[in-house]
Amino acid sequence: MRKRSNYKQPRKSKHSYNKPKEKKEFYTKENIFVSRMASILLLPKAEIVPLFSQRAKTTIRLNPLKGDVKKTKNSLIRKGYDLEQIPWEENTYFVLNKDKNEVSQSREYEEGKFYIQNLSSILASVLLNPQEGEKILDMCAAPGSKTTHLAALANNKAEIIANDSEISRVNSLNRVVDQFGVKNCKVTLSDGEDFGKKYPVSFDKVLLDAPCSGEGMIYMRGPKPLRFWSIQKVNRYSQIQRKLIESAFLTLKHGGTMIYSTCTLEPEENEGVVTYLLEKYPNARIEEIDLHPSIKHEKGITKWSGNKYHPEVKKTIRIIPSSEMMGFYIAKIFKE
Ligand SMILES: C[S@@+](CC[C@H](N)C(=O)[O-])C[C@H]1O[C@@H](n2cnc3c(N)ncnc32)[C@H](O)[C@@H]1O
């Protein structure tokens, strides 16, 4: 008797004959990032890496809450600071001949007499236009760049709640508030998503400078520039931002104004989040933003990658990354 062989002929699929070999294409993270940015900013791909490779100019905001700003300016000039005034914001200057590291070691900085802050971030507080006597919520406030600016713009006479959900960042926020002479400010550690329920219809102004995928801060000449960036992150943040914007809107008084800002360029984290709010709350209105001609920006976009956004988002703005301003998005929202 012939022994049965254990060998089994491989089964040939009818599809396996003459099938052309699939050509596998591999995309690096950089390829994906570049394609996305090119299609969001409507620029040729070749322009993306250079756009994200510009060194940011050192920008300082003199702090009127810590002494006379004229005296601070004069003492910096005496030390050889080459200051260029920003045309649309008083007390704000480029330092043309010093890097951030150097200015952060000066005595004036230690004493809180000036703050080092990118112009895009400065713009968000300027557009919120805080006034004396107002109740203001800074929902995601750490480390406190915008909190200190809001307090300065309102001459320390606004009542500010500066909140963050991370304990280590709240500690830095407390230090910054103290160092830069902010008064009438309560620092809280809480999830911003809960504010809408805890403090409904309570604030004249709200700043929601949301956690985001941070594309506006990417510097392509740095070491592993895309290590913190991923599409999963973009998707995850867009869900968190929806909850935060709804909560922020609920805390706003009728007739109040809020700023929604991110340092990212992704439509799903920007126009997508604003559209979500507009569709859910018919009393949310987008306000037109008037900018100084020197600010390079684009209007919000109403469709991207198969997604359609509310036509009103055209009134929102996207700051194009440059050496003067990091990539940023701002929407100004009014509650009827
Ligand atoms: C873009 S940063 C804020 C920067 C700050 N506004 C400034 O100008 O210095 C976003 C902040 O949101 C905080 N955050 C993240 N999720 C939050 C949440 N659910 N509630 C409150 N804060 C949150 C983060 O800890 C982070 O400090």
The ligand as a Gaussian input file, in Angstrom:
#p B3LYP/6-31G(d) Opt

LIG

0 1
 C       -2.909000      75.960000      23.707000
 S       -2.649000      75.578000      25.361000
 C       -3.125000      77.066000      26.156000
 C       -2.123000      78.175000      26.070000
 C       -2.523000      79.393000      26.901000
 N       -3.837000      79.878000      26.544000
 C       -1.531000      80.539000      26.773000
 O       -1.773000      81.451000      25.985000
 O       -0.524000      80.520000      27.484000
 C       -3.990000      74.545000      25.732000
 C       -4.147000      74.218000      27.193000
 O       -5.362000      73.493000      27.351000
 C       -5.227000      72.666000      28.466000
 N       -6.329000      71.668000      28.403000
 C       -6.388000      70.521000      27.701000
 N       -7.588000      69.921000      27.874000
 C       -8.293000      70.736000      28.699000
 C       -9.602000      70.657000      29.268000
 N      -10.417000      69.632000      29.005000
 N       -9.994000      71.645000      30.091000
 C       -9.166000      72.694000      30.364000
 N       -7.926000      72.811000      29.860000
 C       -7.500000      71.842000      29.043000
 C       -3.829000      72.113000      28.339000
 O       -3.339000      71.658000      29.563000
 C       -3.073000      73.349000      27.811000
 O       -2.470000      74.042000      28.865000

